[in-house]
Amino acid sequence: MAEPRFLVVRNDEEQYSIWSADRDLPAGWHDTGFAGTREECLSHIDTVWTDMRPRSVREAHS
């Protein structure tokens, strides 16, 4: 049996999550173009999401 595939998704506040590749994306979330196993997706998020603050908070403090 094949391992489930996931997408790395991001919302307008630039917060990341993973989402099952066989389901429609929830409102407000966008595909980042990265897909893989759960572990691969979580590892990718660890690499790219270096500032956990929502975009609106980052912009308010810059």
N, C-alpha and C positions, 0 to 999 in steps of 0.2 A: 504494500500500500504506500502510495506517495505521501511524503510529508506535506502538511498544509502550507500554502503559500500566503504570505502577508505583504502588504504595501506599507511603506513609510508615508504617513500623511502629515500635513501641517495645516493649522488654521490661520486666520487673518492676524492673530496675535503672535504668530511664529512659534507656536507651541507644537511639539511633535508627538506622534503616537503611532501605533501600528493598527492595521485594519485587515481583516480577512479579505484576500484577493477575490473571493467569489461572491462578495456582497457589495451592494451599492454604497458609495461613500455617504456618510451622514452630512446633513446641511452644514455648511461653513468649513468643511475640511476638503483639502486638495491633495491629489497625488503628487508626490515629489519626484517620481520617476524611479525610485529604488524599490525593488521587490526581492524577497528571499524567504528563508525560513524565519521563524520567530526570533531565533538567536541572532541570525545575520542582520535582521532589521533593528533589533535592539542595540547591537554593536554599532551599526551605522548611526543611529540616533546619538549614542554616546560620543561619537566622533564629531558630528555636525552641530549638535545643540550644546554650545559651550556657555551660553548665558541663559539661565532658566527663567529669567524675568520676562513677563509678557512684553511685547513690543511697545505697548502704550506706556508702560512703566519705564522702560529703557529710554524712550524718547522724552519723557517728562523730566528725567534726571540727567539729560545730556546737555 
